[in-house]
Amino acid sequence: MVYKSRMEGPDADLLCDAVMSLQNREECYRFFDDLLTTGEFIALSQRIAVAKMLVNDEKYNDIANQTGASTATISRVKRCVSYGADGYVTVLNRLSERNENQDEA
């Protein structure tokens, strides 16, 4: 079955294609500096950090203390990690695999 996002559309496709075209961290920072406010970028960064800690079975209090995320944000990310579209899980698994492969090299 093919996944159908509720956000899908021509503008969203352009954004996805733009993100997929980035080739390194500097390009990502440059793109996000232009695209997002500092607050938006921090919020997105915080959510992926929360997701990583949730996948690693860390406790809400530890996550809140380390990331500064509210319990509402942690709960929302937890719901996405557990019952969402597998976006967080897919990305975190790929990053973990890449880190493991780099450690072996």
C-alpha positions as CSV (number, residue, x, y, z in Angstrom):
1,M,0.0,0.0,0.0
2,V,1.3,3.5,-0.9
3,Y,1.2,6.1,1.9
4,K,-1.0,9.1,1.2
5,S,-0.1,12.1,3.4
6,R,-2.8,14.6,4.4
7,M,-0.3,17.3,3.6
8,E,0.4,16.2,0.1
9,G,0.2,18.7,-2.7
10,P,2.3,20.5,-5.3
11,D,3.9,23.0,-2.8
12,A,4.6,20.1,-0.3
13,D,6.1,18.1,-3.1
14,L,8.4,21.0,-3.9
15,L,9.5,21.2,-0.3
16,C,10.1,17.5,-0.1
17,D,12.1,17.6,-3.3
18,A,14.1,20.5,-2.0
19,V,15.0,18.7,1.2
20,M,16.0,15.6,-0.7
21,S,18.3,17.6,-2.9
22,L,20.4,18.8,0.0
23,Q,23.8,17.1,0.0
24,N,25.5,18.0,3.3
25,R,24.9,19.6,6.7
26,E,26.1,23.0,5.5
27,E,23.5,23.0,2.7
28,C,20.8,22.0,5.2
29,Y,21.7,24.9,7.6
30,R,21.8,27.3,4.7
31,F,18.4,26.2,3.4
32,F,16.8,26.1,6.9
33,D,18.2,29.5,7.7
34,D,16.4,30.9,4.7
35,L,13.2,28.8,5.2
36,L,12.5,28.9,8.9
37,T,12.6,31.3,11.8
38,T,15.0,30.4,14.5
39,G,12.1,29.4,16.7
40,E,10.7,27.1,14.1
41,F,14.1,25.5,13.6
42,I,14.6,25.0,17.3
43,A,11.1,23.5,17.7
44,L,11.8,21.0,14.9
45,S,15.2,20.2,16.3
46,Q,13.7,19.6,19.7
47,R,11.1,17.2,18.4
48,I,13.6,15.0,16.6
49,A,15.7,15.0,19.8
50,V,12.6,14.0,21.8
51,A,11.8,11.2,19.4
52,K,15.3,9.8,19.6
53,M,15.1,9.8,23.4
54,L,11.7,8.2,23.3
55,V,12.9,5.4,20.9
56,N,15.7,4.9,23.4
57,D,13.1,4.4,26.2
58,E,14.2,7.4,28.2
59,K,11.8,8.8,30.8
60,Y,9.6,11.9,30.3
61,N,11.3,13.8,33.1
62,D,14.7,13.1,31.7
63,I,13.6,14.1,28.2
64,A,12.0,17.3,29.5
65,N,15.1,18.2,31.5
66,Q,17.6,17.5,28.6
67,T,15.6,19.1,25.8
68,G,13.5,21.7,27.4
69,A,10.4,20.2,25.7
70,S,7.0,20.5,27.5
71,T,5.2,17.3,28.5
72,A,2.6,18.2,25.9
73,T,5.3,18.2,23.2
74,I,6.8,15.0,24.5
75,S,3.3,13.3,24.5
76,R,2.6,14.5,21.0
77,V,5.9,13.1,19.7
78,K,5.4,9.9,21.6
79,R,2.0,9.5,19.9
80,C,3.7,10.0,16.5
81,V,6.5,7.6,17.3
82,S,4.0,4.9,18.5
83,Y,1.0,5.4,16.2
84,G,2.1,7.9,13.5
85,A,3.2,7.5,9.9
86,D,6.6,6.1,10.9
87,G,8.5,9.2,9.8
88,Y,10.5,9.5,13.0
89,V,11.2,5.8,13.2
90,T,12.3,5.6,9.6
91,V,14.7,8.6,10.0
92,L,16.1,7.5,13.4
93,N,16.7,3.9,12.1
94,R,18.6,5.2,9.1
95,L,20.7,7.5,11.2
96,S,21.5,4.7,13.6
97,E,22.4,2.4,10.7
98,R,24.6,5.1,9.2
99,N,26.3,5.7,12.6
100,E,26.9,1.9,13.0
101,N,28.4,1.7,9.5
102,Q,30.7,4.7,10.2
103,D,31.9,3.1,13.4
104,E,32.8,-0.1,11.6
105,A,34.8,1.8,8.9
